[in-house]
Amino acid sequence: MLKYTITKSDANNGTKDKWYGRIVYDEAIDMDGLAEHMRQHNIPYTKGQLKGVMADLVRCIYELTTAGKKVKLPDLGIFRIKARGKGAKTKDDCTITECLLGNNLSFRPSGAMRTKTWGDERNRWGVKWKRVERV
């Protein structure tokens, strides 16, 4: 179940005094926790073997995305390097430090992750929601 809270923006821009929903996360699961969770699903590998495979997966996604490739994992999503930037007045003024800002690793759900988990317009994410007070 996803938990959310409602907060009022106090930013000094067009969002001031508007209300926004924010997802509340209970915890962050690291690779050790994910390996243990997978092991509990009766996967025939040890927690250590699962962690090793996941560590290799992470390293390979890094190598491939920083080499300019997208990495698609069926029924999960697509990883890619994404950048935002600002415009330059001329082509010569568009340098890496001026026109490519805020680089990050982007993830876009695809396949079953997108259709089954995210649901349809009536239930945008196909999951149960619970409104909570911000702690």
N, C-alpha and C positions, 0 to 999 in steps of 0.2 A: 504494500500500500504506500502510495506517495503522500507525504504530508506537505501542506503548504500554509503559508500565513499571508496576511494582507498588510502591506505597509504603505505609508504615505510618503511621497517624495518631498524632500526639502531642498533639492537641488535648485540652484538659481538659474533655471532655464525653462524651456517649454514644458517640462515635466512637473514643475513645482505645483504642489497641492493636489496632484493626481494620485490615485490609489493603484497599486500594482500587486499582483500575486507573486510570491517568491516560494520556491521549493525549499523545504527544510530537510536537510540530510541528517540521518542518525549517526552515521560513521562512514569512514573511508576504508574500504577493504584493500589490503595490499596483496602482493603476489602470494605470500604465505597463506593468508586467509582464503584467497581464491583457490589455491591448490587444495587446501583442506576441505572447502566446500565441494569441489569437484570430486574429491576422494569419497565423500559421503554419498555420492550418487552411484556408488558401486562401480566406479571406473576401475578396470583391472591394472592400474598403475599405482605406484606409491606416491605419497605426497612429494617426495624428493624428485622422482622422475617427472612429475607434472610441473614442478617448479623449474626444472632444467629445460623442459620443452618451452615453457612460457618465457623464460629468460632468453632463449634463442629466438623466439618469435619477436620479442620486443626489439632485440638487437637488429634483426633482419628488417623489420619495419622501418627502423631508423635509417639503416643503410640504404634501403630502396627509395624511401621518400626523399632523403637528402640527395639522391642521385637523380631526382626529377621524375620519379615514377609514382603512380597511385598504386596502393595495395588494396585489393578487394578480397575480403573474406566472405564467402557465400553465407547468406542468411545472418550476417552480422553487419557489415558495412564497409565503407571505403575510407582509407586513411590517405591523406595527402598533405603536403606543405601548402599553406595558404598565407597570403600576404595582403595587407591593405596598404594604401599609399595615398599620397596627395599629388595633385597635378602640378606639372611644371609648365612654364610659359613656352619653352622651346624644347626640342628633342635633346639638344646637348645639355640642357639643365636637368634632364631626367636621369639622375645618377642613382645608384643603389641606396645611398644614404638619404636621398631626397624623395625618391618615388616608391621605394619598397620599404614600408614600415610595418611594424607589428607582425612579423612572421610568427606563425605557430603551426602546430600539427592539428589538422582538422579531421573530424570524423563525421561521416554522413551515413545513417542507417540504410540498409538495403535488404532486399529479399524478405525473409520471414521476420526479421527484426523490424522492418518498416511496416509490413502489412498486418502481421499478427499482434505485435506488441503495441504499435502506435495506434491501431484501430482506425476508426472512421470519424467523420465530422460530429456524430452524436456523442462519441466518447473519444476525444482527440487522441488519447494514448492507449486505450484499451485496458487501462489499469484502474484500480480503485483509488479514490482520493479522499483525504481526510483533512479538514481545516483545523489547525492548531494555533494556539497563541505562541508568539515568538518567545523563546526562552532567553 
